[in-house]
Amino acid sequence: MKSISRGIIAGAILVVGLSIGCSTVDAQTRPSRNRNMVDRFHRVAIRFNTFAAVPNDPRGRIAYGTERGNVYVLEFENGYYRSIWSSPSMATRIKEVQFADLDVDGRYALIAYNTRGQLAIWNIDDFSVRWESPETHFLSIEALTTGQVDHDPQLELLFMSEGRLFIYDGKHFVEEWRSQQIFDATDIVVGDVDGDDEPEIILNTGFVLDAFTRSLKWESLDEFGEILELVDIDGDGKLELISGSVGATKVWDIDMRREKWE
């Protein structure tokens, strides 16, 4: 997940730069013959919560959310981007947009949630609704990611709501688990950080959970940071946690339970 502050900026940028004339399928952005535009847009998508790109998509599809609560999908064709779909309004500002291969079959779903905790998931190929959370079911969503945190084939949705961690099945969208503990996290990543070949759930407030048992494996005395990413930075086969905040970046060796190179 990317930082919330960057997401707000992205919404403002895209409303100015793309939303004019993009409410119909025939709408076009400024033409460009340079195919590298797709790569540039994908690089932009990495930086903002409200902007996402379908990975390795030959159609170059991207999505963004607006302050008005709409989600737009654009497609690259004949040298320019055109709008091919817009969602019904979710009433308040879109807080985050993601693409995820929930069924692990190469077909991506579009996930978005707004500032009131409403969550919606659409099939990217025909834009049919896969799931919408009941109105007022969640008062807020502070962070969301997807990952394999049980032993079934599909991915799960992991998200923070009112300080608790929720895990939902990614096929039937039923609740599998919710934490009793209040974690108050605003970012989540999932990956094997201790080399045991099983994933962990890492929350930016300093908590590391076993992904399958959901038990607490470690609680850091310090919060990790605002933004989390997992990378095997030293080639030892174990993912390190890269954490960032305003003015600082840290690299954590979770299996050693300390900052790396400190």
GIMOQUI-V372125 format. One record per residue. N is the residue number from 1. PHI is phi in whole degrees, -180 to 180 (NA if undefined). OMEGA is omega in whole degrees, 0 to 359 (* if undefined). D_LAST is the distance of its C-alpha to the last C-alpha in Angstrom with 1 decimal. Layout:
BEGIN
N,PHI,OMEGA,D_LAST + N,PHI,OMEGA,D_LAST
END
This chain:
BEGIN
1,NA,180,25.9 + 2,-103,190,25.7 + 3,-69,180,25.6 + 4,-63,182,28.8 + 5,-61,177,29.1 + 6,-65,179,29.2 + 7,-62,179,31.7 + 8,-62,179,34.0 + 9,-62,182,34.0 + 10,-61,179,34.8 + 11,-58,180,37.8 + 12,-66,181,39.1 + 13,-62,186,38.7 + 14,-73,177,40.4 + 15,-61,180,43.2 + 16,-74,192,44.1 + 17,-87,189,43.6 + 18,-128,191,44.8 + 19,-74,179,46.7 + 20,-66,178,49.8 + 21,78,184,52.3 + 22,-108,183,49.9 + 23,-89,179,51.6 + 24,-127,181,53.9 + 25,-64,184,53.6 + 26,-83,183,55.4 + 27,-68,183,53.0 + 28,-134,169,51.2 + 29,-85,181,48.4 + 30,-59,185,48.9 + 31,-61,175,49.9 + 32,-152,178,47.8 + 33,-91,186,48.7 + 34,-89,179,45.1 + 35,-61,179,43.7 + 36,-64,175,40.2 + 37,-57,180,40.6 + 38,-60,180,39.6 + 39,-63,180,36.3 + 40,-65,179,35.7 + 41,-65,179,36.5 + 42,-67,176,34.2 + 43,-67,176,31.3 + 44,-63,183,32.3 + 45,-60,180,32.4 + 46,-63,190,28.7 + 47,-87,190,28.0 + 48,-127,177,30.3 + 49,-63,190,30.9 + 50,-94,184,34.7 + 51,-140,182,35.0 + 52,-145,180,34.7 + 53,-127,175,36.0 + 54,-70,182,37.4 + 55,-62,174,35.3 + 56,52,184,37.2 + 57,-91,179,40.4 + 58,-64,179,43.3 + 59,-91,175,44.8 + 60,63,186,41.7 + 61,-72,177,41.9 + 62,-133,179,39.7 + 63,-137,174,39.9 + 64,-147,180,39.2 + 65,-109,186,39.8 + 66,-116,176,41.6 + 67,-65,181,42.0 + 68,-80,178,45.5 + 69,94,177,44.0 + 70,-100,172,45.1 + 71,-116,179,43.2 + 72,-110,173,44.5 + 73,-118,178,44.2 + 74,-114,178,44.8 + 75,-131,179,45.7 + 76,-88,181,45.8 + 77,-152,177,49.3 + 78,55,172,51.4 + 79,89,178,48.8 + 80,-151,176,47.9 + 81,-94,175,46.5 + 82,-133,178,49.0 + 83,-79,180,48.6 + 84,-114,181,49.8 + 85,-168,169,49.1 + 86,-137,182,48.3 + 87,-79,165,47.7 + 88,-60,181,49.8 + 89,-66,174,48.2 + 90,-95,168,45.7 + 91,81,178,46.9 + 92,-128,186,43.6 + 93,-54,174,40.7 + 94,-70,184,38.9 + 95,-93,179,35.3 + 96,-158,176,34.0 + 97,-129,178,35.5 + 98,-142,165,34.3 + 99,-113,179,35.9 + 100,-148,175,35.3 + 101,-87,188,37.1 + 102,-64,183,37.8 + 103,-92,180,40.4 + 104,53,180,38.4 + 105,-126,180,41.6 + 106,87,179,40.6 + 107,-107,189,42.2 + 108,-96,173,40.0 + 109,-107,177,40.5 + 110,-100,183,39.9 + 111,-119,176,38.1 + 112,-146,172,38.3 + 113,-142,185,38.0 + 114,-112,185,39.0 + 115,-72,178,38.2 + 116,-100,177,40.6 + 117,84,176,38.9 + 118,-84,184,41.5 + 119,-119,180,40.3 + 120,-135,180,42.3 + 121,-134,180,42.0 + 122,-123,168,44.4 + 123,-71,185,45.3 + 124,-75,184,44.5 + 125,-78,180,47.6 + 126,-126,177,50.2 + 127,62,172,48.4 + 128,-72,182,49.8 + 129,-78,174,48.1 + 130,-87,179,46.1 + 131,-167,170,45.2 + 132,-132,178,45.1 + 133,-69,177,43.8 + 134,-57,182,46.7 + 135,-58,181,47.0 + 136,67,178,45.2 + 137,-65,174,43.7 + 138,-118,180,40.2 + 139,-78,178,40.1 + 140,-161,170,36.8 + 141,-129,184,34.2 + 142,-95,181,30.7 + 143,-164,179,29.0 + 144,-151,171,30.3 + 145,-149,175,29.4 + 146,-125,179,31.1 + 147,-175,178,30.0 + 148,-91,185,31.4 + 149,-125,167,30.8 + 150,-149,188,34.0 + 151,-107,175,36.2 + 152,-92,187,38.8 + 153,-68,188,38.9 + 154,-83,177,38.2 + 155,-79,175,35.1 + 156,-111,171,34.6 + 157,-93,176,34.0 + 158,-120,180,31.2 + 159,-150,177,31.3 + 160,-98,175,30.6 + 161,-140,180,33.7 + 162,52,175,34.0 + 163,89,181,30.6 + 164,-101,176,31.5 + 165,-92,177,30.4 + 166,-113,173,33.5 + 167,-125,180,34.0 + 168,-116,174,37.2 + 169,-62,184,38.9 + 170,-86,178,38.9 + 171,-110,182,42.5 + 172,-102,176,44.5 + 173,58,174,42.2 + 174,-110,181,42.6 + 175,-70,176,40.0 + 176,-96,186,38.3 + 177,-168,169,36.0 + 178,-140,182,34.7 + 179,-77,170,32.2 + 180,-81,181,33.6 + 181,-78,175,30.3 + 182,-89,182,29.6 + 183,-103,179,26.2 + 184,54,181,26.9 + 185,-86,176,24.8 + 186,-124,172,25.5 + 187,-154,183,23.8 + 188,-138,168,23.9 + 189,-135,181,22.8 + 190,-129,177,24.0 + 191,176,179,22.7 + 192,-83,184,21.7 + 193,-106,180,17.9 + 194,-126,172,18.1 + 195,76,180,20.5 + 196,-97,179,23.6 + 197,66,174,25.7 + 198,-130,186,26.2 + 199,-77,171,24.9 + 200,-118,173,22.9 + 201,-105,182,23.5 + 202,-114,179,20.5 + 203,-110,187,21.3 + 204,-68,178,19.4 + 205,-82,171,19.9 + 206,106,182,17.4 + 207,-103,175,20.0 + 208,-125,183,20.0 + 209,-114,168,23.6 + 210,-68,187,25.3 + 211,-67,184,27.4 + 212,-88,181,30.5 + 213,-90,182,30.8 + 214,66,177,29.1 + 215,-81,180,27.7 + 216,-76,179,24.4 + 217,-94,182,21.7 + 218,-162,172,18.8 + 219,-124,179,18.5 + 220,-71,176,15.1 + 221,-69,179,15.4 + 222,-113,172,14.3 + 223,-66,183,16.1 + 224,-74,184,14.6 + 225,147,184,16.5 + 226,-80,186,20.0 + 227,-121,183,20.0 + 228,-120,170,18.8 + 229,-143,178,19.0 + 230,-114,180,18.4 + 231,-147,172,17.9 + 232,-81,191,17.3 + 233,-79,183,15.1 + 234,-115,174,14.6 + 235,72,181,18.2 + 236,-93,179,17.7 + 237,85,178,20.2 + 238,-116,182,17.9 + 239,-74,171,17.2 + 240,-96,180,13.9 + 241,-98,174,14.2 + 242,-98,181,14.1 + 243,-123,182,14.7 + 244,-135,174,16.3 + 245,-151,182,18.0 + 246,-61,175,20.0 + 247,83,183,18.1 + 248,-154,173,14.6 + 249,-134,179,13.0 + 250,-128,173,10.0 + 251,-117,184,9.4 + 252,-109,171,9.5 + 253,-98,189,10.1 + 254,-67,182,13.1 + 255,-69,175,14.5 + 256,-94,177,11.5 + 257,58,178,11.5 + 258,-162,171,7.9 + 259,-69,181,5.8 + 260,-76,178,5.5 + 261,64,176,3.8 + 262,-102,*,0.0
END
